[in-house]
Amino acid sequence: MFLERKNRQNSGSQDCRPGAKLIVDRGEGPPESKRKEAKTMEWPVILAIVLGIPVIFFPAAYVAYLDIGGIVAAVREKRKATRPVEGLATTR
């Protein structure tokens, strides 16, 4: 019943019953008046991207630099603490 009502609403464009063949429209697409043209990026968008990347990138790079510097300093401190002190050789 529902399928019959749907077919009437579609004015018989396709049959919705199981096993019915699907009709594929291989036309050229919508007429020229309804086609959407590809939009290009406007210059303010490009300018915002070009200026926004450094604003985000440089603080992140600075924080990474501080983190890596802290790790290197901790490793050097640990090596210095575990290295034997020169001049205190014990002899038996």
N, C-alpha and C positions, 0 to 999 in steps of 0.2 A: 504494500500500500504506500509506504513512504517513498519507495523508489519510483512508483508511478507518478506520485505528486512531484517529485524532484524532476522527472523527465518532462513533465508538463511545464514546469517553471523554466527549464532550460530550452524550452521550445524544440525538444527533440534533437539537440545538437549531438548528444552521445547517449548510447544505451548503457544504463548502470547495472544491468542484470549480470549475475555471475556467468562467466563464459562468453560474454559479449566481446566483440573485437574493439580494440581501442583505436580511435581515429586520431591520427597525429597530423597536426597542421604544420606543413613544412613551407609556409609562406615566407615572404621576405621580412616579416615582422610588422610592427605598427607603421602606419603611414608617416611620411616625413614630418607632418605637423605635430605628431605625438612623440617622436623620438627625443630622448634627452641627450643633450650635447655633453661631452666630457668637460668637466669643470677643471680649470687650471688653478693652481695656487696663486692667490693674490700676493702682492709684494709685502703687505703688512704681516701676513702669516709667515712668510719666509724670514722676514726680519726678526720676528718674535722667536722663531726657532733658533736662528743664528745667535741671537743675544741670550737666549735662555740656556743653551747648552753650556757655555762657560760658567754661568751663574750656578748651575747644578754641579758641574764637573770639578771645578777648582776647590770648593770646600770639601768635597768627597776625597779628592786626591790629597789634600792637606791632612785630613784625618787619617788616611791610610799611611801617609808619611810619618805622622806622629806614632801610630801604632807600630809600624815596622821599626822605627827608631827606638822605641821602648823595648821591643823584643830583642834587638841587637844589643842594647845596653845591658839587659838582664843576662843574656848569654855571656857577654864579656865579664860581667861581675861574677857570675858563677864559675867561669874558667879561672878567674883570678883567685877566687877563694879556695878552689880545689888544687891549685898548682902548689907544689912544694916550695917553701921559702928557701932561697939560695943563701948559702953561708951557714946554715944550721945542720951541717952534715953530722950524723952521729957515727962514731967509730967504736967498735967493740974489740 
